[in-house]
Amino acid sequence: MPQKELDQAVQARVEKWIRSDIQSLKAYQVADASGLIKLDAMENPYIWGEELKQQWLAEMQQQSLNRYPDPAGTRVVAGLKEVFGIDQRYELLLGNGSDELIQIIIAALAADNLTVLSPEPSFVMYEMIAKFLRVNYVGVPLGNDFKLDLTAMLDAIEAYQPGVVFLAQPNNPTGNLFGEEKVRRVIEASPGLVVIDEAYLAFAECNALTLLADYSNLLVMRTLSKVGLAGLRLGFLVGHPGWITELNKVRLPYNINQLTQASTQFALANYHQLAEQINQLVTDREQLFESLQQLEGITVWPSQANFLLFRSHTIPAKELHQALIKERILIKCLDGVHPLLTGCLRVTVGAPAENEAFLKALTAILS
Ligand SMILES: Cc1ncc(COP(=O)(O)O)c(C=O)c1O
């Protein structure tokens, strides 16, 4: 068939068979960061030292890629339990990043009348995955200074009876914690599951694992992405065995590949090195926060994560974003993503020289 005819035939079949709501979605966009200082995606800027890298490569050489990986990731699970002090009575479910875990949870609950609920603005994948799986999504706007609006949350829970509520602690993109008392009230009012997403736990003072003993409807989700292993894609869900057993049925076999399993074991055995980098990032976050507070024309919010949210008052956020790119600095523009984020941008805390370069460019653009 001539290429043009073939293309038209493909298009006709796509239009007939791909769901129309999927056709109208935009694929998840990742900005091209080549040649730029990358401060857009909450990655850890540090790489491993040469010695550690050589040890890791030696481990990689031992791996048999002709064999399927351990489907349960048994050694990874044991390593995670040890490093993060997870009580033996809870079970873990591993995901290809926590993105996959969100998908597994919603897929396992999906029913005609299922509602997924979260405060907003928050992590976009809760809504996206609900849409992919054709379930109802309800976003409850945050209050002043992005605090959790407890009354609005409780009213929405009462009205929609959600099968799952996602609470990111600290929240992305606002960087704040919602506070244990409010979180408890949400869990107590929820008829279904509550997932506390602790992706940024390492940079914060919180730990929802302690709540698991009090609630039968709670799961805690974590990831290694933000602590320096975003390339591995490893997320994990901690919960009561009853929930994990059922969710595990929806997980595709071998979702955690051999190299990720081996690299995770290696990284966990050397976790103290990541912990040092995290401490450095927390110190640098505070310094960056103070510097941003002193700049005229922006408002910056305190953060318990490895990023800072700020609003530009004098220059439109999109213009500011482009002007920073011209100075080789890539951050995330959030203007237009949600009404509460009008004029807002989010910068990831980088290495000191990267933060300096960002501050210098921003100061010049604002002056
Ligand atoms: C709150 C939150 N949860 C989960 C994720 C996804 O993490 P992962 O890389 O493990 O898929 C992100 C990523 O930005 C996030 O901000």
The ligand as a Tripos MOL2 file, in Angstrom:
@<TRIPOS>MOLECULE
LIG
   16    16     1     0     0
SMALL
NO_CHARGES

@<TRIPOS>ATOM
      1 C1          3.8900   13.5690   45.0410 C.3       1 LIG1
      2 C2          4.5190   12.6710   44.0260 C.ar      1 LIG1
      3 N1          4.2510   11.3680   44.0430 N.ar      1 LIG1
      4 C3          4.7850   10.5300   43.1590 C.ar      1 LIG1
      5 C4          5.6520   10.9790   42.1750 C.ar      1 LIG1
      6 C5          6.1730   10.0110   41.1510 C.3       1 LIG1
      7 O1          7.2850    9.3710   41.5880 O.3       1 LIG1
      8 P1          7.9620    8.1830   40.7830 P.3       1 LIG1
      9 O2          9.1740    8.7510   40.1510 O.co2     1 LIG1
     10 O3          8.2700    7.1660   41.8290 O.co2     1 LIG1
     11 O4          6.9700    7.6550   39.7850 O.co2     1 LIG1
     12 C6          5.9670   12.3240   42.1030 C.ar      1 LIG1
     13 C7          6.8620   12.8200   41.0510 C.2       1 LIG1
     14 O5          7.0790   13.9630   40.8420 O.2       1 LIG1
     15 C8          5.3820   13.1970   43.0560 C.ar      1 LIG1
     16 O6          5.6180   14.5160   43.0260 O.3       1 LIG1
@<TRIPOS>BOND
     1     1     2 1
     2     2     3 ar
     3     2    15 ar
     4     3     4 ar
     5     4     5 ar
     6     5     6 1
     7     5    12 ar
     8     6     7 1
     9     7     8 1
    10     8     9 2
    11     8    10 1
    12     8    11 1
    13    12    13 1
    14    12    15 ar
    15    13    14 2
    16    15    16 1
@<TRIPOS>SUBSTRUCTURE
     1 LIG1         1 GROUP 0 **** ****
